């Protein structure tokens, strides 16, 4: 996996980047776990799907190996 870090709160730039990353990308949480990019948004570890990673997102994105 290839890991990149972006500024987590850069309004439009961040939202655009989150919509463009490949499926399977992980967005780690600062309190443990992660969100995974799936069809329709970001799935919390074993939970619901949301439009973006939640507030505990660290700003890191881990791109799947096959996409790097």
C-alpha positions, 0 to 999 in steps of 0.5 A: 500500500502507498500512503499519502498525507493531506491536510484534513481540513482543506475544504474543497480540495479535500472533498475533491481528493476524497471523491477521486481516490480509488475504491479500497483506499483507507482513511485512518481514524485517530481513535482507532480503525479506519474508513474504506472508500466503497461505492457510494462513499466511505464505510466505517470499519464494519459499519455504515457508509458516509459521504466522507470520513468522520471527524477523527480522520487523521488526514492520511490516505492509504492507497491500495497497492494495485492502484499505486 
